[in-house]
Amino acid sequence: MELPILRTDPFPLALPTLILLLKDQSALTQSLVAETLGVYCADPDACIATLLELALADPDLVVRSQAIKAVGRIQARVGRTNPKTKSVLEEISRCRQKVSSSEGVGS
């Protein structure tokens, strides 16, 4: 028996579920979903806001990193940068610099 060939891109059908999985309690799940969105999401409006939320607020460093990488991949693929995205990434960078400088004080 031959398997049917899928003639459409299945990603748009999976997108709502993937967005929900970004809120999963498992850091591994969140990280893998962020990476998947970075590779396959062609609709920045559907993905980037949620990924930026994750990059700003998630307590897990790996999850935050994957979210930031995913945003970069999506923007590189679609060839445009949203000004709001740029400001959020700058905010993340400033927060990281504050943490780095405060960690060095007690050493």
N, C-alpha and C positions, 0 to 999 in steps of 0.2 A: 504494500500500500504506500502510495506516494503522499508526502506531507504537502499541504497547501502552501503556496508561496504568498507571503504577506506583501501586498502591493503598495501599502502606505507605510509611512514612518510611524512606528508605535510610540515614539517618545511623547508626542503631545497627549496621548491617552494616559500615559504614566505620570505626567507632570504634576497634577494635583496631589497624587499620592506621595510623590517624592517631596513636594513642598511640606506636606504634613509630617513626613518622616524626619525632616530637619528639626522638629520639636521633640523627637524621641528622647527618652532618658538615657539611652546608650550612646556614649561618646563615639564608639566604633561605628554605629549605624549613622549617626550624624556626619561623621567624617567621610564615610563612603558615599553617602548621598550627596554631600557637597562636592566631592570629586566627580561624581557622575554628572551632576548639573553643569560643572565646569566644562566637561567634555562634550555633552550633548545638547545643552540648552541653547536654542537659537533665538529665543524670545527674551531679551534682557529685561523687559518690563515685568515678566512673570517670575523671574528668578532673583534678580540682583537685590531688590529691597529686602527680601527674606535672608539672603546670604549676608548682607551687611548687618542686619540685626544680629545674626548669629556671630559675626566677627566682632561686634561690639560687646555683646553681653554674655556669651557662653563662658563658663568657668574653665573649660578645658582648652589648653593651649593648642593641641593638635586640631581640634574642631575649628577654633578661630583661624588657624593657619590655612586649613583646607578651604574655609569659606573665602578668605582673601584671595587665595590662588584661583578659586573658581570664578570669582568676580573678574580677575585679570584675564583669565582664559576667554570668558564670554565676551568681554569688551574687545579683546584682540580679534576674536572671530568675527564679530559684527562690525568692527572698524569704527566704533565711536565710544566716547566717554561721556557719561552723564555728569554735569557739574556737581550734583548732590553726591554722587559716588566719590568724586574727587575729594570733596570736603570731609566726608565720613572717613575715608582712608587717611587723610591728613590728621584727623582727630585720633584715630587708632595709633598712628605713628607718634603723635605727641604723648599719648598715654604710655606707650611703650618706652619712650625716652625718659619719662618721669620715673617709671618703675626701675629702669636700668640705673639711673643716677642715684636713686634712693637706696638701691641694693649695694652700690659701691661705697656709700657713706660709712656703713658699719664694718667694712672689711679691713 
